[in-house]
Amino acid sequence: MSWYRVAENGDVPAGTAVTVSVDDEPLLLCRTADGELYAVEDRCSHDGSPFGADAVEGQVLTCPRHGAQFNVTTGAALRMPAVTPIETRRVRLTDDGGIEVDGEDD
């Protein structure tokens, strides 16, 4: 397991998401309204297109192309046309205020 520093704690306010990368894989780093951090692949399992940071509302990630939805906490597909979940990654805060993402999917 390798951890990668992808952002600073203040870079992701509650209720927002930012696009980051680990080993050239695009990820979406999401902070829910209650302050929890999650990282998911920034690629819809339906057609491979990126979500982008504006696609997150609460714990739901919506694909801007066809409206497929996913749960950012689990990666589960919530709405057609997607039926396959997206990858999730473990996230942790460092003592000096950084955000790190595990290099391996859950």
C-alpha positions as CSV (number, residue, x, y, z in Angstrom):
1,M,0.0,0.0,0.0
2,S,1.4,3.4,-1.1
3,W,-0.1,6.7,0.0
4,Y,0.1,9.8,-2.2
5,R,-0.4,13.3,-1.1
6,V,-2.9,14.9,-3.5
7,A,-4.2,18.0,-1.7
8,E,-4.2,20.1,1.4
9,N,-7.1,19.8,3.9
10,G,-8.3,23.4,3.1
11,D,-8.4,22.6,-0.7
12,V,-11.6,20.7,-0.4
13,P,-14.4,22.5,1.5
14,A,-17.4,20.6,2.7
15,G,-19.9,19.8,-0.1
16,T,-17.3,20.1,-2.8
17,A,-15.0,17.9,-4.9
18,V,-11.6,18.4,-6.7
19,T,-10.0,16.5,-9.5
20,V,-6.6,14.9,-8.5
21,S,-4.4,12.2,-9.9
22,V,-2.5,9.2,-8.5
23,D,-0.1,7.4,-10.8
24,D,-1.7,9.2,-13.8
25,E,-5.2,7.9,-12.9
26,P,-7.7,10.7,-12.6
27,L,-9.6,10.7,-9.3
28,L,-12.3,12.8,-7.7
29,L,-11.6,13.8,-4.1
30,C,-15.0,14.5,-2.5
31,R,-15.9,16.0,0.9
32,T,-19.5,15.5,1.9
33,A,-21.5,18.2,3.8
34,D,-20.7,16.4,7.1
35,G,-16.9,16.8,6.3
36,E,-16.1,13.2,5.4
37,L,-13.5,12.7,2.6
38,Y,-13.8,10.1,-0.2
39,A,-11.9,9.4,-3.4
40,V,-13.4,7.7,-6.5
41,E,-12.2,7.2,-10.0
42,D,-13.1,10.2,-12.2
43,R,-14.5,8.0,-14.9
44,C,-18.1,6.8,-15.4
45,S,-18.3,3.0,-15.6
46,H,-21.0,3.3,-18.3
47,D,-19.0,5.1,-21.0
48,G,-15.6,6.1,-19.5
49,S,-16.2,9.9,-19.5
50,P,-15.0,12.0,-16.7
51,F,-17.4,13.4,-14.1
52,G,-15.7,16.6,-13.2
53,A,-15.8,18.4,-9.8
54,D,-19.3,19.9,-10.4
55,A,-20.9,16.5,-10.6
56,V,-21.1,15.8,-6.8
57,E,-24.1,16.7,-4.7
58,G,-24.2,15.3,-1.2
59,Q,-23.1,11.7,-1.5
60,V,-24.2,11.4,-5.1
61,L,-22.0,11.7,-8.2
62,T,-23.9,12.3,-11.5
63,C,-22.3,11.7,-14.9
64,P,-22.9,14.8,-17.0
65,R,-23.2,12.8,-20.2
66,H,-26.0,10.3,-19.6
67,G,-27.2,10.9,-16.0
68,A,-25.8,7.7,-14.4
69,Q,-25.4,8.2,-10.6
70,F,-23.0,6.7,-8.1
71,N,-22.6,6.8,-4.3
72,V,-19.2,8.4,-3.5
73,T,-18.9,6.5,-0.2
74,T,-19.1,3.1,-1.8
75,G,-18.8,3.5,-5.5
76,A,-22.1,1.7,-6.1
77,A,-24.1,2.5,-9.2
78,L,-27.3,4.1,-8.2
79,R,-29.0,4.9,-11.5
80,M,-29.0,3.6,-15.1
81,P,-27.5,3.5,-17.5
82,A,-24.6,2.5,-15.2
83,V,-24.8,-0.9,-13.6
84,T,-21.1,-1.4,-12.6
85,P,-19.7,0.4,-9.6
86,I,-16.8,2.8,-9.8
87,E,-13.5,2.3,-8.0
88,T,-13.0,3.9,-4.6
89,R,-9.8,4.7,-2.7
90,R,-9.0,5.0,0.9
91,V,-8.3,8.6,2.1
92,R,-6.5,9.9,5.2
93,L,-5.5,13.2,6.7
94,T,-1.9,13.7,7.7
95,D,-0.7,15.4,10.9
96,D,0.5,18.4,8.9
97,G,-2.9,19.0,7.1
98,G,-2.4,17.0,3.9
99,I,-4.8,14.7,2.2
100,E,-3.4,11.4,1.0
101,V,-5.1,8.8,-1.2
102,D,-4.1,5.1,-1.3
103,G,-2.6,4.1,-4.5
104,E,-4.6,0.9,-4.7
105,D,-8.4,0.6,-5.2
106,D,-10.6,-0.8,-2.5
